[in-house]
Amino acid sequence: MVKAIKSLIYNPQNNFKIFRNGVFIYGEQVSIDVFYDVIKEMLYSDDKMSTYSLLEEFCDMLYTTLIKQIDKQYMDHKCIELNHIIKCSDKCGATCDDSVRAEYDLPEGCILERILSIQKFDQLGLDYYKSLVNTYLDDVVIQNNYVEKLLKEVSIVKCPRCVINKCINKHLISRDKRDICELDFAPYLVASVANDCSLMLTYRSSTIRTETHYFFNRDHLVPEECFLERPNGNFVVNIGVFDLYPKPLSTIEKHIKRRAKIECLPIDSVPCNQRIF
């Protein structure tokens, strides 16, 4: 993870930006020297701290934030419906929940674990949903109102994960493609939203702490999960997730075409994170 953060810093493109007081100061086409100047100021570093040490401290700071438990209510939420065991397939014999969690090991309740758990709603794969689209278009006129139906189901069940897992399990148990509705595409489309989302990490220095409380200043108490202790100072941290716009059904066809273009490219010209083996 730290290696990935360093890659973003050295080659930010449109994927990594630093703002100070709302003003853009580092990103694509900005000298790396600006990055080191900003981090030195942020970490209250003296001139004796090497650029290597600055980079290591900053990357570790981001890493610690990304794996930090941010929502105790999320941790405490135990949905009875999610504990129902449904076989993933006759081949693997694993439960739906087991097949997802076996692939990664992130601290429960951290922002990356929460995003990844949503990305993992795509258990059936792009080709399967493409075949669903073909069947769906043959049977009925397309209607992109799956969001409304999803929200309606959630208002009844009170758990978004239960609703989406129900859609997944419907096809895991029986791959009969009759009786298809817009809601059947929700797992893939919701996972696509999580795949394209953006993160914003904000840090504000804080020098006040007691044995039981954390403060931004003497008048503002902040939760423990929003407080980050570092060797060069303490920070109040906020994590925001945005670019969460609902994906239309046409996203599936878009992804099919994008994959076809990647497969036609010479292997050396395809970025490592987009190669298909």
C-alpha positions as CSV (number, residue, x, y, z in Angstrom):
1,M,0.0,0.0,0.0
2,V,2.8,2.4,0.8
3,K,4.4,1.5,-2.5
4,A,1.2,2.5,-4.3
5,I,1.1,5.8,-2.4
6,K,4.6,6.6,-3.4
7,S,3.7,5.9,-7.0
8,L,0.8,8.3,-6.8
9,I,3.1,11.0,-5.4
10,Y,5.8,10.6,-8.1
11,N,3.2,10.2,-10.9
12,P,0.0,11.9,-9.7
13,Q,-1.7,12.4,-13.1
14,N,-5.3,13.1,-12.1
15,N,-5.3,10.6,-9.3
16,F,-3.5,12.4,-6.5
17,K,-3.7,16.1,-5.5
18,I,-2.8,18.1,-2.4
19,F,-4.7,21.2,-1.4
20,R,-3.9,23.7,1.4
21,N,-6.7,25.7,2.8
22,G,-8.8,24.8,-0.3
23,V,-6.1,25.9,-2.8
24,F,-4.5,23.3,-5.1
25,I,-0.7,23.2,-4.6
26,Y,0.5,19.8,-5.8
27,G,-0.4,17.3,-8.5
28,E,0.1,16.7,-12.1
29,Q,2.7,19.0,-13.8
30,V,3.9,20.4,-10.5
31,S,7.5,19.9,-9.4
32,I,8.2,17.3,-6.8
33,D,10.1,20.0,-4.9
34,V,6.8,21.7,-4.1
35,F,5.6,18.4,-2.6
36,Y,8.6,18.2,-0.2
37,D,8.2,21.9,0.8
38,V,4.5,21.4,1.6
39,I,5.2,18.2,3.6
40,K,8.0,19.8,5.5
41,E,5.7,22.6,6.6
42,M,2.9,20.2,7.4
43,L,5.1,18.0,9.5
44,Y,6.9,20.9,11.2
45,S,10.2,19.5,10.0
46,D,13.5,21.2,10.3
47,D,16.1,21.3,7.5
48,K,17.9,18.3,8.9
49,M,15.1,15.9,7.9
50,S,16.0,14.3,4.6
51,T,13.5,14.2,1.6
52,Y,13.5,10.4,2.1
53,S,12.5,10.7,5.7
54,L,9.8,13.2,4.8
55,L,8.4,10.9,2.1
56,E,8.4,7.9,4.5
57,E,6.6,9.8,7.3
58,F,4.0,11.2,4.9
59,C,3.3,7.8,3.3
60,D,3.0,6.2,6.7
61,M,0.7,8.9,7.9
62,L,-1.6,8.3,4.9
63,Y,-1.4,4.5,5.4
64,T,-2.3,4.8,9.1
65,T,-5.3,6.9,8.2
66,L,-6.5,4.5,5.5
67,I,-6.5,1.5,7.9
68,K,-7.8,3.4,10.9
69,Q,-11.2,2.4,12.3
70,I,-13.4,5.4,11.4
71,D,-16.9,4.3,12.3
72,K,-17.7,2.4,15.5
73,Q,-21.4,2.3,14.6
74,Y,-20.5,0.4,11.5
75,M,-18.4,-2.1,13.6
76,D,-21.3,-2.5,16.1
77,H,-23.9,-3.1,13.3
78,K,-24.7,-6.9,13.2
79,C,-27.3,-7.7,10.6
80,I,-29.1,-11.0,11.2
81,E,-29.9,-11.4,7.5
82,L,-26.2,-11.3,6.6
83,N,-25.5,-14.3,8.8
84,H,-27.8,-16.5,6.8
85,I,-25.5,-19.1,5.1
86,I,-26.1,-19.5,1.4
87,K,-23.8,-21.7,-0.7
88,C,-21.7,-19.8,-3.2
89,S,-21.5,-22.7,-5.6
90,D,-21.3,-26.4,-5.7
91,K,-17.7,-26.1,-6.8
92,C,-16.2,-24.1,-3.9
93,G,-18.8,-24.9,-1.2
94,A,-18.0,-21.6,0.5
95,T,-20.6,-19.2,1.9
96,C,-21.2,-16.0,0.0
97,D,-19.6,-14.0,2.8
98,D,-16.6,-16.3,3.1
99,S,-15.8,-16.1,-0.6
100,V,-15.6,-12.4,-0.4
101,R,-13.6,-12.0,2.9
102,A,-11.1,-14.7,2.1
103,E,-9.5,-12.5,-0.6
104,Y,-8.4,-9.6,1.6
105,D,-7.2,-8.8,5.1
106,L,-8.0,-5.2,6.0
107,P,-8.9,-3.9,9.5
108,E,-12.7,-4.1,9.8
109,G,-14.2,-0.6,9.9
110,C,-11.4,1.2,8.0
111,I,-12.4,3.2,4.9
112,L,-10.6,0.8,2.5
113,E,-12.3,-2.2,4.0
114,R,-15.7,-0.5,3.6
115,I,-15.1,0.5,0.0
116,L,-13.6,-2.9,-0.9
117,S,-16.6,-4.7,0.6
118,I,-18.8,-2.8,-1.8
119,Q,-16.6,-3.5,-4.8
120,K,-16.9,-7.2,-3.9
121,F,-20.6,-7.1,-4.7
122,D,-19.5,-7.9,-8.2
123,Q,-19.3,-11.6,-7.6
124,L,-20.8,-12.8,-10.8
125,G,-18.5,-11.0,-13.2
126,L,-18.9,-8.7,-16.2
127,D,-19.6,-11.5,-18.7
128,Y,-22.5,-12.8,-16.6
129,Y,-24.1,-9.3,-16.3
130,K,-23.6,-8.8,-20.1
131,S,-25.6,-11.9,-20.7
132,L,-28.3,-10.6,-18.4
133,V,-28.4,-7.4,-20.3
134,N,-28.9,-9.3,-23.5
135,T,-31.8,-11.3,-22.0
136,Y,-33.3,-8.2,-20.4
137,L,-33.3,-6.2,-23.6
138,D,-35.0,-9.1,-25.4
139,D,-37.8,-9.3,-22.9
140,V,-38.7,-5.8,-21.8
141,V,-38.1,-2.1,-22.6
142,I,-35.1,-0.9,-20.7
143,Q,-35.8,1.2,-17.6
144,N,-32.9,2.7,-15.6
145,N,-34.8,3.0,-12.3
146,Y,-33.0,0.4,-10.3
147,V,-31.9,3.1,-7.8
148,E,-35.6,3.8,-7.0
149,K,-36.3,0.1,-6.6
150,L,-33.2,-0.4,-4.5
151,L,-34.1,2.5,-2.2
152,K,-37.6,1.1,-1.8
153,E,-36.3,-2.3,-0.8
154,V,-33.8,-0.8,1.6
155,S,-36.6,1.2,3.2
156,I,-38.3,-2.1,4.0
157,V,-35.4,-4.3,5.0
158,K,-33.3,-1.4,6.6
159,C,-30.1,-2.9,5.3
160,P,-28.6,-2.1,1.9
161,R,-26.2,-5.1,2.1
162,C,-29.1,-7.5,2.7
163,V,-30.9,-6.2,-0.4
164,I,-27.9,-6.5,-2.7
165,N,-26.8,-9.9,-1.3
166,K,-30.3,-11.1,-2.0
167,C,-29.9,-10.1,-5.6
168,I,-26.5,-11.9,-5.8
169,N,-27.8,-15.0,-4.1
170,K,-30.7,-15.2,-6.5
171,H,-28.3,-15.9,-9.3
172,L,-25.8,-17.9,-7.3
173,I,-28.5,-20.4,-6.4
174,S,-30.1,-20.6,-9.7
175,R,-28.7,-19.1,-12.9
176,D,-32.1,-19.1,-14.6
177,K,-32.3,-15.8,-16.4
178,R,-36.0,-15.6,-16.5
179,D,-37.9,-13.1,-14.4
180,I,-35.1,-10.5,-14.6
181,C,-35.7,-7.0,-13.3
182,E,-33.6,-3.8,-13.0
183,L,-32.7,-4.7,-9.4
184,D,-30.7,-7.8,-10.6
185,F,-28.1,-5.4,-12.0
186,A,-27.7,-3.5,-8.7
187,P,-24.7,-5.5,-7.4
188,Y,-22.6,-4.8,-10.5
189,L,-23.6,-1.2,-10.8
190,V,-23.2,-0.4,-7.1
191,A,-19.8,-2.1,-7.2
192,S,-18.9,0.1,-10.2
193,V,-19.6,3.2,-8.2
194,A,-17.2,2.0,-5.5
195,N,-14.6,1.3,-8.2
196,D,-14.7,4.9,-9.4
197,C,-15.1,6.7,-6.2
198,S,-12.6,9.3,-4.8
199,L,-11.1,9.8,-1.4
200,M,-10.3,13.1,0.4
201,L,-8.2,13.0,3.5
202,T,-8.0,16.2,5.5
203,Y,-5.6,17.0,8.4
204,R,-5.7,19.8,10.9
205,S,-3.0,20.1,13.5
206,S,-4.0,19.6,17.2
207,T,-1.8,20.0,20.2
208,I,-4.3,19.3,23.0
209,R,-5.0,15.9,24.5
210,T,-6.0,14.5,27.9
211,E,-5.9,10.9,29.0
212,T,-9.5,10.4,28.0
213,H,-10.4,13.1,25.5
214,Y,-9.1,14.5,22.2
215,F,-9.5,18.1,21.1
216,F,-9.0,20.2,18.0
217,N,-8.8,23.1,20.4
218,R,-9.9,23.7,24.0
219,D,-13.5,24.2,22.9
220,H,-14.0,21.4,20.3
221,L,-14.0,17.8,21.4
222,V,-13.4,15.2,18.6
223,P,-14.0,11.5,18.6
224,E,-11.0,9.2,19.1
225,E,-11.3,7.7,15.7
226,C,-10.8,11.2,14.2
227,F,-7.5,11.8,16.1
228,L,-4.1,10.8,14.7
229,E,-1.0,10.8,16.8
230,R,2.3,11.2,14.9
231,P,5.9,11.7,16.0
232,N,5.9,15.2,14.6
233,G,2.6,16.3,16.0
234,N,-1.1,15.3,16.4
235,F,-3.8,15.8,13.8
236,V,-7.6,15.8,13.6
237,V,-8.4,13.7,10.5
238,N,-11.5,13.6,8.3
239,I,-12.1,11.1,5.6
240,G,-14.5,11.9,2.8
241,V,-15.8,9.7,-0.1
242,F,-17.2,11.4,-3.2
243,D,-18.0,10.8,-6.9
244,L,-20.7,8.5,-5.8
245,Y,-23.1,9.0,-8.7
246,P,-25.4,6.1,-9.7
247,K,-24.2,4.2,-12.7
248,P,-26.7,3.6,-15.6
249,L,-27.3,0.2,-17.1
250,S,-25.2,1.2,-20.1
251,T,-22.1,1.0,-17.8
252,I,-22.0,-2.7,-18.5
253,E,-21.7,-2.3,-22.2
254,K,-19.2,0.5,-21.7
255,H,-17.0,-1.9,-19.6
256,I,-17.3,-4.6,-22.2
257,K,-16.0,-2.3,-24.9
258,R,-13.2,-1.0,-22.7
259,R,-12.1,-4.5,-21.9
260,A,-12.1,-5.4,-25.6
261,K,-9.9,-2.4,-26.4
262,I,-7.4,-3.4,-23.7
263,E,-7.3,-7.0,-24.9
264,C,-6.4,-5.8,-28.4
265,L,-3.4,-3.8,-27.2
266,P,0.2,-5.1,-27.2
267,I,0.9,-6.3,-23.7
268,D,3.8,-3.8,-23.2
269,S,1.5,-0.9,-23.8
270,V,-1.1,-1.9,-21.2
271,P,-0.6,-0.6,-17.6
272,C,0.1,-3.3,-15.1
273,N,-3.1,-2.7,-13.2
274,Q,-5.2,-3.2,-16.4
275,R,-3.6,-6.3,-17.7
276,I,-5.8,-9.4,-18.1
277,F,-4.2,-12.8,-17.6
